[in-house]
């Protein structure tokens, strides 16, 4: 269980990074991604107090409100054709949501596949039922999905195997360093495995998940 820290500093509430995760109900990897790319997302700068990293709670809430508003402003038209139980890959999921590429899939989709296939290369291939994509799309507006009977649910969905894994930050950092140097992913699995002391297949999976988180 993550210990959430919140404190009042000069009469103003502040939270640490775990507190941001808990307060917003976001994955830790997502919060790390927002923070790493705060110039792009407008995530608040933190500050140091008693040797720890803190964020003003009202700044975090203002950021999240603006972030959700911006996401709703660009909602796409959802394709509701086909069988609710049909499995689709990431490209199919993007087509259903009206995105030009699977790279635009949000973490609410990436983190909730119905089936996962681990490829020999160590990469992860995800599959979703159409009803799952419809339900995720409907959650953006509160609309009831036509892929299931009103008042029912499809049950809890499994997060990906590396959800909230602290090693994702190391993977995200390495990806950012590679992009800054004009490199692609070749050789990054070996480098991450060396940094973390993990097998190369594990490193490749961490890179894949971190890369997927960056698409939101």
C-alpha positions in Angstrom: 0.0 0.0 0.0 1.4 3.4 -1.0 1.9 5.8 2.0 0.3 9.0 0.9 1.8 12.2 2.4 -0.1 15.4 2.7 0.8 18.4 4.8 -0.1 22.0 5.4 2.7 24.4 4.7 2.0 28.0 5.8 -1.7 27.2 5.7 -1.6 25.8 2.2 -2.1 22.0 1.5 0.7 20.2 -0.3 1.1 16.5 -1.4 4.0 14.4 -2.4 4.1 12.4 -5.6 2.3 9.5 -4.0 -0.3 11.9 -2.8 -0.8 13.2 -6.4 -1.4 9.6 -7.6 -3.9 9.0 -4.8 -5.7 12.3 -5.2 -6.1 12.1 -9.0 -6.7 8.3 -9.1 -4.0 8.1 -11.9 -1.4 5.5 -12.4 2.0 6.4 -10.9 3.6 6.0 -14.4 1.1 8.5 -15.8 1.9 11.1 -13.1 5.6 10.5 -13.7 5.0 11.0 -17.4 3.1 14.3 -16.8 5.9 15.5 -14.6 8.7 14.5 -17.0 6.9 16.3 -19.9 5.4 19.1 -17.8 6.3 21.7 -20.4 4.0 19.9 -22.8 1.2 19.1 -20.3 1.4 22.1 -18.0 1.9 19.9 -14.9 2.9 22.1 -11.9 6.5 22.4 -10.8 7.2 20.8 -7.5 9.3 22.2 -4.6 11.5 20.9 -1.9 10.6 21.0 1.8 12.4 19.0 4.5 14.3 17.2 1.8 11.1 15.9 0.1 9.4 16.7 -3.2 6.0 18.4 -2.8 3.3 19.9 -5.0 0.6 22.4 -4.0 -2.7 20.6 -4.0 -4.7 23.4 -5.5 -2.2 23.6 -8.4 -2.6 19.9 -9.0 -6.4 20.1 -9.0 -6.3 23.1 -11.4 -4.0 21.2 -13.7 -6.2 18.1 -13.7 -9.3 20.1 -14.4 -7.7 21.8 -17.4 -6.2 18.4 -18.6 -9.7 16.7 -18.5 -11.3 19.7 -20.3 -8.7 19.6 -23.0 -9.2 15.9 -23.5 -13.0 16.3 -23.8 -12.6 19.1 -26.3 -11.0 16.7 -28.8 -13.3 13.7 -28.3 -13.7 11.7 -31.5 -16.7 9.9 -33.0 -16.9 6.3 -31.9 -17.5 3.5 -34.4 -20.1 1.2 -32.8 -20.4 -1.3 -35.6 -19.4 -5.0 -35.2 -19.8 -7.6 -32.6 -19.3 -6.5 -29.0 -17.3 -9.6 -28.3 -14.9 -9.3 -31.2 -11.3 -8.9 -30.3 -9.3 -6.1 -31.9 -5.6 -5.1 -31.8 -4.3 -1.6 -31.0 -4.9 -0.5 -34.6 -8.5 -1.7 -34.4 -9.0 0.0 -31.1 -7.7 3.3 -32.6 -10.1 2.9 -35.5 -13.0 2.4 -33.2 -12.1 5.6 -31.2 -11.5 7.5 -34.4 -7.8 8.1 -33.9 -5.4 8.3 -36.8 -2.9 6.0 -35.1 -2.6 3.5 -32.3 0.0 5.8 -30.9 -2.8 8.1 -29.8 -4.5 5.5 -27.6 -4.9 6.8 -24.0 -3.6 4.9 -21.0 -7.2 4.1 -20.1 -7.1 1.8 -23.1 -3.5 0.7 -23.0 -3.7 -0.3 -19.3 -6.9 -2.4 -19.7 -6.5 -5.0 -22.4 -8.8 -8.0 -22.3 -6.0 -10.3 -23.6 -2.2 -9.9 -23.7 0.2 -11.8 -26.0 4.0 -11.7 -25.1 6.0 -11.9 -28.3 9.4 -13.6 -28.6 11.1 -10.2 -28.8 9.7 -9.4 -25.3 7.2 -6.8 -26.6 3.6 -7.0 -25.6 0.7 -7.2 -28.0 -2.7 -6.2 -26.5 -6.2 -7.1 -27.6 -9.5 -5.6 -26.6 -13.1 -6.6 -27.1 -15.2 -4.0 -28.9 -17.4 -3.6 -25.9 -14.4 -2.7 -23.8 -13.4 0.1 -26.1 -17.0 1.3 -26.2 -17.2 1.4 -22.4 -14.0 3.3 -22.2 -15.2 5.8 -24.8 -18.5 6.2 -22.9 -16.7 6.9 -19.7 -15.5 10.2 -21.3 -19.0 11.5 -21.4 -21.0 9.4 -19.0 -22.9 7.8 -21.9 -24.2 4.2 -21.4 -22.3 1.8 -23.7 -24.4 0.0 -26.3 -22.1 -3.0 -25.9 -23.6 -4.1 -22.6 -27.0 -4.0 -20.9 -27.6 -0.9 -18.8 -26.9 -1.4 -15.2 -24.4 -4.2 -15.7 -20.7 -4.2 -15.9 -18.1 -6.4 -17.5 -16.2 -6.9 -14.3 -12.9 -5.5 -13.1 -10.2 -5.3 -15.8 -6.6 -6.3 -15.2 -4.0 -3.5 -15.3 -0.9 -4.3 -17.3 1.7 -6.3 -15.5 3.9 -3.3 -14.9 1.3 -0.9 -13.6 2.9 1.4 -10.9 6.2 -0.3 -11.3 8.9 2.2 -10.2 11.2 0.9 -12.9 9.0 2.5 -15.5 10.5 5.9 -14.6 14.0 4.6 -15.5 12.6 3.3 -18.8 10.9 6.7 -19.5 14.1 8.5 -18.7 16.1 6.3 -21.0 13.6 6.8 -23.8 13.8 10.6 -23.3 17.6 10.5 -23.4 17.6 8.5 -26.6 15.2 10.9 -28.3 17.3 13.9 -27.2 20.3 12.2 -28.8 18.4 11.4 -32.0 18.5 7.6 -31.3 15.8 5.0 -31.9 15.0 2.1 -29.6 17.8 -0.1 -30.9 20.1 -1.1 -28.0 18.0 0.5 -25.3 16.9 -2.9 -23.9 20.5 -3.8 -23.3 21.2 -0.4 -21.7 18.1 -0.5 -19.4 18.9 -4.1 -18.4 22.4 -3.0 -17.4 21.1 0.0 -15.4 18.4 -2.0 -13.6 20.1 -5.4 -13.3 17.2 -7.2 -15.0 16.9 -9.6 -17.9 16.8 -8.0 -21.3 13.3 -9.3 -22.0 12.1 -7.5 -18.8 13.8 -4.4 -19.9 12.1 -4.5 -23.3 8.7 -4.9 -21.7 9.3 -2.0 -19.4 10.4 0.1 -22.4 7.2 -0.9 -24.3 4.9 0.1 -21.4 6.8 3.3 -20.8 6.5 4.1 -24.5 2.8 3.4 -24.5 2.3 5.7 -21.5 3.9 8.5 -23.4 1.2 8.4 -26.1 -1.4 10.0 -23.7 
